[in-house]
Amino acid sequence: MDEKTRTELEAAAFRGLVAHLQKRTDVQNIDLMNLAGFCRNCLSKWYAAAAKERGVPLTDEEARIAVYGMPYAEWKAKHQKEATPEQQKMFEDTKPLHAEISGHMPKK
């Protein structure tokens, strides 16, 4: 497979994942982190890091909008629930397995 086709397929898969996560607002980020080691925030950080590596100007909020489909604060207000003590414990227990993001934006 040539590089252009591979890149196009990867981009299509990314768009499919983002569309699915935008549709599944019932799935909390902490659940994604606890089960898979990454969440929507990780995805937006990877997106921002890729833009930075290529010299493409992209703000943190623009990266989040690309993944969440709306401003992050709006998504949180509409869809994010308070994490349970069990979810928080699992999050801490699984930290060594969480995604690594080089060149990531600072936590907010």
N, CA, C and O of each residue as an XYZ file, in Angstrom:
432
protein
N       0.849     -1.172      0.000
C       0.000      0.000      0.000
C       0.899      1.242      0.000
O       1.886      1.300      0.733
N       0.557      2.209     -0.810
C       1.372      3.419     -0.856
C       1.045      4.321      0.340
O      -0.004      4.193      0.971
N       1.964      5.224      0.627
C       1.870      6.107      1.796
C       0.621      6.985      1.762
O      -0.024      7.173      2.794
N       0.271      7.524      0.600
C      -0.911      8.393      0.481
C      -2.181      7.621      0.826
O      -3.037      8.131      1.549
N      -2.310      6.407      0.321
C      -3.489      5.589      0.610
C      -3.551      5.232      2.083
O      -4.615      5.292      2.699
N      -2.407      4.858      2.648
C      -2.363      4.524      4.075
C      -2.807      5.705      4.926
O      -3.590      5.542      5.862
N      -2.309      6.889      4.602
C      -2.682      8.098      5.339
C      -4.178      8.385      5.200
O      -4.830      8.769      6.170
N      -4.713      8.200      4.012
C      -6.150      8.423      3.796
C      -6.995      7.435      4.599
O      -8.022      7.809      5.165
N      -6.564      6.183      4.648
C      -7.289      5.175      5.424
C      -7.223      5.474      6.924
O      -8.220      5.352      7.636
N      -6.046      5.866      7.388
C      -5.899      6.216      8.804
C      -6.761      7.426      9.156
O      -7.386      7.459     10.216
N      -6.795      8.414      8.272
C      -7.631      9.595      8.509
C      -9.105      9.221      8.550
O      -9.852      9.737      9.381
N      -9.526      8.340      7.673
C     -10.926      7.898      7.664
C     -11.259      7.134      8.947
O     -12.343      7.304      9.505
N     -10.340      6.303      9.412
C     -10.561      5.565     10.656
C     -10.648      6.534     11.838
O     -11.488      6.355     12.720
N      -9.794      7.550     11.863
C      -9.837      8.567     12.917
C     -11.182      9.285     12.897
O     -11.809      9.462     13.941
N     -11.622      9.696     11.720
C     -12.919     10.388     11.620
C     -14.053      9.483     12.094
O     -14.989      9.957     12.738
N     -13.982      8.193     11.786
C     -14.995      7.251     12.247
C     -15.005      7.128     13.762
O     -16.070      7.112     14.379
N     -13.820      7.042     14.368
C     -13.725      6.972     15.822
C     -14.281      8.235     16.466
O     -15.041      8.160     17.431
N     -13.907      9.388     15.939
C     -14.394     10.660     16.484
C     -15.920     10.743     16.362
O     -16.593     11.144     17.311
N     -16.459     10.375     15.221
C     -17.919     10.413     15.038
C     -18.611      9.479     16.030
O     -19.647      9.821     16.599
N     -18.034      8.309     16.227
C     -18.618      7.357     17.178
C     -18.591      7.927     18.596
O     -19.587      7.837     19.314
N     -17.463      8.511     19.007
C     -17.373      9.078     20.347
C     -18.296     10.278     20.517
O     -18.822     10.497     21.608
N     -18.503     11.060     19.457
C     -19.438     12.177     19.543
C     -20.868     11.678     19.705
O     -21.673     12.310     20.388
N     -21.185     10.561     19.088
C     -22.513      9.965     19.201
C     -22.726      9.346     20.576
O     -23.827      9.415     21.123
N     -21.680      8.741     21.141
C     -21.792      8.022     22.417
C     -21.457      8.939     23.600
O     -20.509      8.696     24.346
N     -22.253      9.986     23.749
C     -22.037     10.915     24.849
C     -22.323     10.272     26.203
O     -21.947     10.816     27.241
N     -22.985      9.115     26.196
C     -23.242      8.397     27.445
C     -21.978      7.752     28.006
O     -21.921      7.437     29.195
N     -20.975      7.555     27.173
C     -19.726      6.941     27.610
C     -18.838      8.037     28.198
O     -18.440      8.972     27.503
N     -18.542      7.906     29.463
C     -17.749      8.903     30.166
C     -16.262      8.721     29.872
O     -15.792      7.604     29.659
N     -15.531      9.833     29.862
C     -14.085      9.770     29.628
C     -13.385      8.897     30.650
O     -12.465      8.156     30.303
N     -13.803      8.971     31.903
C     -13.131      8.163     32.928
C     -13.326      6.676     32.652
O     -12.431      5.878     32.930
N     -14.478      6.292     32.110
C     -14.689      4.890     31.752
C     -13.771      4.477     30.608
O     -13.213      3.380     30.617
N     -13.618      5.355     29.628
C     -12.682      5.070     28.531
C     -11.260      4.921     29.063
O     -10.538      4.002     28.676
N     -10.864      5.823     29.948
C      -9.515      5.754     30.521
C      -9.324      4.464     31.301
O      -8.294      3.801     31.176
N     -10.319      4.111     32.106
C     -10.196      2.927     32.945
C     -10.160      1.633     32.131
O      -9.484      0.678     32.511
N     -10.874      1.603     31.034
C     -10.935      0.383     30.224
C      -9.898      0.335     29.111
O      -9.341     -0.725     28.824
N      -9.636      1.476     28.485
C      -8.766      1.477     27.308
C      -7.475      2.278     27.489
O      -6.553      2.158     26.682
N      -7.405      3.088     28.538
C      -6.191      3.868     28.776
C      -6.098      5.136     27.961
O      -5.053      5.786     27.944
N      -7.184      5.502     27.278
C      -7.230      6.778     26.563
C      -8.682      7.246     26.538
O      -9.608      6.463     26.749
N      -8.860      8.548     26.273
C     -10.209      9.107     26.210
C     -10.255     10.212     25.164
O      -9.305     10.401     24.404
N     -11.346     10.926     25.132
C     -11.499     12.014     24.169
C     -10.413     13.073     24.361
O      -9.900     13.626     23.388
N     -10.064     13.352     25.622
C      -9.013     14.337     25.868
C      -7.683     13.872     25.291
O      -6.948     14.669     24.708
N      -7.369     12.599     25.446
C      -6.136     12.062     24.866
C      -6.148     12.240     23.348
O      -5.157     12.661     22.751
N      -7.274     11.915     22.743
C      -7.401     12.039     21.294
C      -7.166     13.478     20.851
O      -6.477     13.719     19.860
N      -7.739     14.439     21.586
C      -7.544     15.848     21.224
C      -6.092     16.261     21.430
O      -5.567     17.080     20.677
N      -5.439     15.699     22.447
C      -4.023     16.008     22.676
C      -3.143     15.421     21.575
O      -2.196     16.070     21.130
N      -3.448     14.192     21.128
C      -2.715     13.609     20.004
C      -2.900     14.455     18.741
O      -1.958     14.674     17.979
N      -4.118     14.917     18.541
C      -4.443     15.757     17.376
C      -3.646     17.064     17.436
O      -3.061     17.491     16.441
N      -3.633     17.690     18.611
C      -2.892     18.948     18.779
C      -1.387     18.718     18.604
O      -0.700     19.533     17.988
N      -0.878     17.608     19.147
C       0.552     17.305     19.015
C       0.924     17.083     17.551
O       1.983     17.524     17.105
N       0.060     16.403     16.808
C       0.319     16.171     15.379
C       0.336     17.491     14.620
O       1.164     17.687     13.730
N      -0.573     18.396     14.967
C      -0.592     19.711     14.317
C       0.695     20.471     14.629
O       1.310     21.058     13.739
N       1.093     20.455     15.892
C       2.312     21.158     16.304
C       3.536     20.610     15.578
O       4.383     21.377     15.118
N       3.632     19.283     15.475
C       4.768     18.652     14.785
C       4.859     19.095     13.328
O       5.946     19.129     12.753
N       3.727     19.430     12.740
C       3.684     19.822     11.338
C       3.632     21.331     11.143
O       3.492     21.811     10.018
N       3.745     22.083     12.248
C       3.735     23.536     12.170
C       2.375     24.120     11.834
O       2.282     25.235     11.320
N       1.313     23.364     12.125
C      -0.047     23.824     11.851
C      -0.574     24.515     13.096
O      -0.633     23.908     14.165
N      -0.961     25.789     12.968
C      -1.495     26.478     14.149
C      -2.846     25.891     14.561
O      -3.774     25.813     13.756
N      -2.939     25.483     15.821
C      -4.162     24.883     16.346
C      -4.176     25.110     17.854
O      -3.248     24.708     18.556
N      -5.225     25.749     18.344
C      -5.316     25.978     19.785
C      -5.804     24.708     20.474
O      -6.331     23.798     19.834
N      -5.617     24.664     21.786
C      -6.108     23.541     22.580
C      -7.618     23.386     22.383
O      -8.119     22.277     22.196
N      -8.326     24.500     22.426
C      -9.781     24.456     22.287
C     -10.195     23.982     20.889
O     -11.169     23.241     20.759
N      -9.484     24.390     19.863
C      -9.793     23.924     18.503
C      -9.606     22.413     18.397
O     -10.398     21.733     17.745
N      -8.566     21.889     19.035
C      -8.332     20.441     19.026
C      -9.468     19.723     19.744
O      -9.936     18.682     19.282
N      -9.909     20.268     20.856
C     -11.013     19.647     21.594
C     -12.309     19.701     20.791
O     -13.061     18.727     20.762
N     -12.573     20.824     20.144
C     -13.785     20.939     19.323
C     -13.760     19.905     18.204
O     -14.794     19.326     17.870
N     -12.582     19.669     17.621
C     -12.461     18.670     16.551
C     -12.864     17.283     17.047
O     -13.430     16.494     16.290
N     -12.574     16.982     18.311
C     -12.887     15.665     18.871
C     -14.273     15.628     19.503
O     -15.035     14.691     19.266
N     -14.606     16.626     20.294
C     -15.886     16.636     21.005
C     -17.061     17.088     20.137
O     -18.212     16.768     20.434
N     -16.776     17.826     19.072
C     -17.846     18.337     18.215
C     -18.483     19.596     18.765
O     -19.478     20.077     18.223
N     -17.922     20.134     19.831
C     -18.420     21.350     20.476
C     -17.342     21.803     21.458
O     -16.414     21.047     21.743
N     -17.450     23.019     21.976
C     -16.473     23.431     22.988
C     -16.482     22.465     24.178
O     -17.529     21.952     24.574
N     -15.318     22.237     24.723
C     -15.147     21.281     25.818
C     -16.043     21.624     27.006
O     -16.671     20.733     27.579
N     -16.110     22.885     27.379
C     -16.935     23.300     28.524
C     -18.411     22.966     28.283
O     -19.123     22.561     29.202
N     -18.850     23.137     27.060
C     -20.236     22.806     26.718
C     -20.472     21.298     26.828
O     -21.487     20.867     27.376
N     -19.543     20.500     26.312
C     -19.677     19.047     26.396
C     -19.740     18.597     27.852
O     -20.582     17.780     28.226
N     -18.828     19.148     28.676
C     -18.807     18.786     30.090
C     -20.136     19.119     30.758
O     -20.671     18.312     31.518
N     -20.667     20.304     30.476
C     -21.925     20.722     31.096
C     -23.098     19.836     30.663
O     -23.996     19.559     31.458
N     -23.087     19.396     29.412
C     -24.188     18.582     28.885
C     -24.068     17.103     29.229
O     -25.077     16.440     29.468
N     -22.851     16.582     29.255
C     -22.688     15.124     29.260
C     -21.850     14.532     30.388
O     -22.005     13.352     30.702
N     -20.972     15.309     31.004
C     -20.064     14.712     31.981
C     -20.733     14.577     33.344
O     -21.364     15.507     33.846
N     -20.577     13.402     33.920
C     -21.105     13.124     35.251
C     -19.949     13.070     36.244
O     -18.798     12.864     35.860
N     -20.261     13.254     37.498
C     -19.258     13.148     38.557
C     -18.756     11.704     38.625
O     -19.549     10.763     38.615
N     -17.454     11.541     38.693
C     -16.874     10.200     38.799
C     -17.168      9.624     40.183
O     -17.108     10.324     41.194
N     -17.482      8.359     40.198
C     -17.731      7.677     41.468
C     -16.398      7.385     42.153
O     -15.355      7.400     41.501
N     -16.421      7.122     43.449
C     -15.176      6.737     44.123
C     -14.542      5.490     43.486
O     -13.318      5.388     43.407
N     -15.359      4.564     43.042
C     -14.838      3.352     42.392
C     -14.138      3.694     41.083
O     -13.066      3.163     40.793
N     -14.740      4.581     40.293
C     -14.119      5.000     39.032
C     -12.799      5.714     39.300
O     -11.811      5.484     38.603
N     -12.786      6.576     40.307
C     -11.569      7.314     40.638
C     -10.459      6.364     41.096
O      -9.298      6.544     40.730
N     -10.811      5.358     41.892
C      -9.811      4.386     42.353
C      -9.248      3.605     41.176
O      -8.036      3.416     41.068
N     -10.139      3.148     40.289
C      -9.678      2.400     39.117
C      -8.780      3.269     38.241
O      -7.788      2.789     37.691
N      -9.129      4.538     38.114
C      -8.311      5.478     37.341
C      -6.898      5.529     37.919
O      -5.918      5.445     37.178
N      -6.795      5.663     39.224
C      -5.479      5.709     39.868
C      -4.741      4.385     39.709
O      -3.538      4.367     39.451
N      -5.460      3.279     39.862
C      -4.852      1.957     39.755
C      -4.335      1.658     38.347
O      -3.368      0.913     38.186
N      -4.975      2.235     37.332
C      -4.593      1.938     35.947
C      -3.677      3.001     35.329
O      -3.338      2.904     34.149
N      -3.279      3.996     36.094
C      -2.446      5.085     35.550
C      -1.235      4.613     34.751
O      -0.934      5.195     33.709
N      -0.527      3.572     35.207
C       0.638      3.135     34.426
C       0.272      2.674     33.007
O       1.140      2.604     32.138
N      -0.983      2.367     32.777
C      -1.429      1.891     31.470
C      -2.019      2.994     30.597
O      -2.382      2.744     29.448
N      -2.118      4.211     31.129
C      -2.736      5.308     30.384
C      -1.851      5.746     29.215
O      -0.630      5.589     29.239
N      -2.489      6.286     28.220
C      -1.814      6.721     27.002
C      -0.725      7.739     27.296
O      -0.853      8.574     28.191
N       0.342      7.651     26.526
C       1.410      8.642     26.588
C       1.222      9.596     25.420
O       0.964      9.187     24.288
N       1.358     10.863     25.724
C       1.137     11.877     24.700
C       2.323     12.823     24.695
O       2.488     13.632     25.608
N       3.143     12.719     23.668
C       4.292     13.603     23.571
C       3.833     14.957     23.050
O       2.963     15.032     22.182
N       4.414     16.020     23.578
C       4.065     17.361     23.148
C       2.637     17.739     23.501
O       2.035     18.590     22.846
N       2.090     17.102     24.547
C       0.682     17.342     24.896
C       0.478     18.733     25.475
O       1.399     19.380     25.974
N      -0.773     19.157     25.382
C      -1.119     20.456     25.944
C      -1.284     20.319     27.449
O      -1.549     19.222     27.941
N      -1.133     21.400     28.182
C      -1.242     21.309     29.640
C      -2.646     20.921     30.080
O      -3.627     21.207     29.393
N      -2.730     20.258     31.245
C      -4.021     19.854     31.797
C      -4.827     21.081     32.194
O      -4.277     22.092     32.631
N      -6.130     20.973     32.035
C      -7.027     22.057     32.428
C      -8.069     21.527     33.355
O      -8.931     22.279     33.810
